[in-house]
Amino acid sequence: RGEGVAMPAPVGTRPCDAAEALAALAREWAELADAAAEPNAYAESWFVAASLPAFAAGEVRLIEVRRGARLIGLLPVTVEEDYARTPFRYVQNWRHDQMFLGTPLVSMGEEAAFWSAVLDLLDGADWAPNLFHIAGLAESGPLHRGLAAAASAGGRRFAIVHRTSRALLESGLTSDAFVERHMRPKKRKEIRRLPSRL
C-alpha cells in the first residue's frame, strides 16, 4: 500500500450581509490582509467598516470563501442597476469614489480556487444577475491571472472592458533613503517630533 497524497480541503462560499459580518470576521479578516496575494488597504476590515455607513447606497453582500475552516478570500459585492448607461442588472465588486483599488483580499496561492468558488456561487445565486463585473483589479497581477484561469476552466467568457493608467513615482531608494535625500534636515526633525506633540 503506497503513501497517499493528502487532498486539499474543499473550498466553500457563504454570502452574508457585509455590515453584520464585520465584527464576526475581524480577526480572520486581519490575518487574511497580512497573507494576501495582493495587499489592498481599501479591502481591509477597518476601511470597509468606515466606508459602509458613509457610502453604501444599497445592500452590500460579503462573499466569504473558505478552504475547510480557513478563510482564503473576501469579496464585497453589490447588485448594480445599469451597465454603461443601459438598464441592465449585474453584480460588481463593491467600491466607492474613495476606493482606488478594487482587488479583493485573497490568500497567496488560492487565487484560482477563490475565483472559481465566487463564480460558482454567483452562477447559482438567485440574487445574482447574469453579468459579473470587477472594477479596479490590477491587470496581470496574481488575482487577475487567477480570475482568467478560473473563467477559462469553467468555460466562462472573460474580457477586459476598461483600463485605467495611473502615475507612479518609482525610485530605487527605500522610503527612509528617499526622505533623507529629498527632505531638508530641519523638516525631517520637525516630522520626527510630531508624535510627541500629540
C-alpha positions as CSV (number, residue, x, y, z in Angstrom):
1,R,0.0,0.0,0.0
2,G,1.6,3.3,-1.1
3,E,1.6,6.7,0.6
4,G,-1.5,8.7,-0.4
5,V,-1.4,12.3,-1.3
6,A,-3.4,14.5,1.0
7,M,-6.2,16.2,-0.9
8,P,-6.7,19.9,0.0
9,A,-9.8,20.7,2.0
10,P,-12.8,21.6,-0.2
11,V,-13.5,25.3,-1.0
12,G,-16.8,26.7,0.1
13,T,-18.6,30.1,-0.1
14,R,-21.0,31.9,2.0
15,P,-22.7,35.2,1.1
16,C,-23.7,37.4,4.0
17,D,-24.5,41.0,4.9
18,A,-21.2,42.9,4.9
19,A,-22.1,45.1,7.9
20,E,-23.2,42.1,10.0
21,A,-20.0,40.1,9.2
22,L,-17.5,42.8,10.1
23,A,-17.3,42.1,13.8
24,A,-17.5,38.3,13.5
25,L,-14.7,38.2,10.9
26,A,-12.4,40.9,12.3
27,R,-9.5,38.7,13.5
28,E,-9.6,36.4,10.4
29,W,-10.0,39.4,8.1
30,A,-6.9,41.0,9.6
31,E,-4.9,37.7,9.2
32,L,-6.1,37.5,5.6
33,A,-4.9,41.0,4.9
34,D,-1.5,40.1,6.2
35,A,-1.3,37.0,3.9
36,A,-3.0,38.5,0.8
37,A,-1.5,37.7,-2.6
38,E,-2.1,41.4,-3.5
39,P,-2.3,43.7,-0.5
40,N,-5.2,46.3,-0.6
41,A,-5.8,48.7,2.3
42,Y,-9.2,49.6,0.8
43,A,-10.3,46.0,1.3
44,E,-9.2,45.7,4.9
45,S,-11.9,45.5,7.6
46,W,-11.2,48.9,9.2
47,F,-11.6,50.6,5.8
48,V,-14.8,48.7,4.8
49,A,-16.2,49.3,8.3
50,A,-15.8,53.0,7.9
51,S,-17.0,53.0,4.3
52,L,-20.2,51.1,4.6
53,P,-22.2,53.6,6.6
54,A,-20.9,56.5,4.6
55,F,-21.0,55.2,1.0
56,A,-23.2,52.0,0.7
57,A,-26.2,53.0,-1.3
58,G,-27.8,49.6,-1.2
59,E,-27.3,46.1,0.1
60,V,-23.6,45.1,0.2
61,R,-23.0,41.3,0.4
62,L,-19.7,39.9,1.5
63,I,-18.7,36.7,-0.2
64,E,-16.7,34.7,2.2
65,V,-14.6,31.9,0.7
66,R,-13.0,29.2,2.9
67,R,-10.9,26.2,2.3
68,G,-12.1,23.9,5.1
69,A,-12.3,26.2,8.1
70,R,-9.6,28.6,6.8
71,L,-10.7,31.9,5.3
72,I,-9.0,32.3,1.9
73,G,-10.8,35.3,0.5
74,L,-13.3,38.0,0.9
75,L,-15.2,40.0,-1.7
76,P,-17.8,42.7,-1.0
77,V,-20.3,42.8,-3.9
78,T,-23.4,44.7,-4.8
79,V,-26.1,44.4,-7.5
80,E,-26.0,47.4,-9.8
81,E,-28.9,48.6,-11.9
82,D,-27.4,50.0,-15.1
83,Y,-24.3,49.0,-17.0
84,A,-22.7,51.5,-19.3
85,R,-25.9,53.6,-19.3
86,T,-28.0,50.6,-20.2
87,P,-30.8,49.4,-17.8
88,F,-29.1,46.1,-17.1
89,R,-28.7,44.4,-13.7
90,Y,-25.3,43.0,-12.8
91,V,-23.1,42.0,-9.9
92,Q,-20.0,44.1,-9.2
93,N,-17.3,44.3,-6.5
94,W,-18.5,47.0,-4.1
95,R,-16.5,50.2,-4.4
96,H,-16.9,53.9,-3.9
97,D,-15.1,57.0,-5.1
98,Q,-12.6,56.9,-2.3
99,M,-11.5,53.3,-3.1
100,F,-8.7,53.5,-5.6
101,L,-8.2,49.7,-5.9
102,G,-10.8,47.0,-6.2
103,T,-8.7,44.0,-5.6
104,P,-10.2,41.6,-3.1
105,L,-8.2,40.1,-0.3
106,V,-7.2,36.5,-1.2
107,S,-4.6,34.2,0.3
108,M,-1.5,33.7,-1.7
109,G,-1.7,30.6,-3.8
110,E,-5.5,30.5,-3.6
111,E,-6.4,32.9,-6.4
112,A,-7.9,30.5,-8.9
113,A,-9.7,28.5,-6.3
114,F,-11.1,31.7,-4.8
115,W,-12.4,32.9,-8.2
116,S,-13.8,29.5,-9.1
117,A,-15.8,29.4,-5.9
118,V,-17.1,33.0,-6.4
119,L,-18.1,32.3,-10.0
120,D,-19.8,29.1,-9.0
121,L,-21.7,30.9,-6.2
122,L,-22.9,33.7,-8.5
123,D,-23.9,31.2,-11.2
124,G,-26.3,29.5,-8.7
125,A,-27.5,32.5,-6.7
126,D,-31.0,33.8,-7.4
127,W,-30.0,37.3,-6.3
128,A,-27.1,37.5,-8.8
129,P,-27.9,38.6,-12.4
130,N,-26.1,37.4,-15.5
131,L,-23.0,39.6,-15.6
132,F,-20.2,39.8,-13.0
133,H,-18.0,42.9,-13.4
134,I,-14.8,43.5,-11.4
135,A,-13.7,47.1,-11.3
136,G,-10.2,48.3,-10.2
137,L,-8.4,44.9,-10.5
138,A,-4.6,45.2,-11.2
139,E,-4.0,43.8,-14.6
140,S,-1.5,40.9,-14.9
141,G,-1.4,40.5,-11.1
142,P,-1.9,37.2,-9.3
143,L,-5.7,37.8,-8.9
144,H,-6.2,38.9,-12.5
145,R,-4.4,35.7,-13.6
146,G,-6.4,33.6,-11.2
147,L,-9.6,35.1,-12.5
148,A,-8.6,34.4,-16.1
149,A,-7.7,30.8,-15.2
150,A,-11.0,30.2,-13.3
151,A,-13.1,31.7,-16.1
152,S,-11.3,29.5,-18.7
153,A,-11.5,26.4,-16.6
154,G,-15.3,26.9,-16.1
155,G,-15.9,27.7,-19.8
156,R,-16.9,31.3,-19.0
157,R,-16.3,34.4,-21.1
158,F,-13.8,36.8,-19.7
159,A,-12.8,40.2,-21.1
160,I,-11.2,43.4,-20.0
161,V,-13.7,46.2,-20.8
162,H,-11.9,49.2,-19.3
163,R,-8.3,50.1,-18.5
164,T,-7.0,53.0,-16.3
165,S,-3.4,54.1,-16.1
166,R,-2.1,55.7,-13.0
167,A,1.0,57.7,-12.4
168,L,3.7,56.1,-10.3
169,L,6.8,57.6,-8.9
170,E,9.3,54.8,-8.8
171,S,12.7,55.1,-7.1
172,G,15.4,52.6,-6.3
173,L,15.6,54.1,-2.9
174,T,13.9,52.8,0.3
175,S,11.3,55.1,1.8
176,D,13.8,56.2,4.5
177,A,16.6,56.8,2.0
178,F,14.2,58.8,-0.3
179,V,13.1,61.1,2.6
180,E,16.8,61.5,3.6
181,R,17.8,62.5,0.1
182,H,14.8,64.8,-0.7
183,M,13.8,66.5,2.5
184,R,15.7,69.1,4.4
185,P,17.2,68.0,7.8
186,K,15.1,70.7,9.7
187,K,11.9,69.3,8.1
188,R,12.8,65.7,9.0
189,K,13.5,66.7,12.6
190,E,10.1,68.5,12.8
191,I,8.3,65.4,11.5
192,R,10.1,63.1,14.0
193,R,8.9,65.5,16.8
194,L,5.3,65.5,15.8
195,P,4.2,62.3,17.6
196,S,5.4,63.7,20.9
197,R,3.3,66.8,20.5
198,L,0.1,64.7,20.3
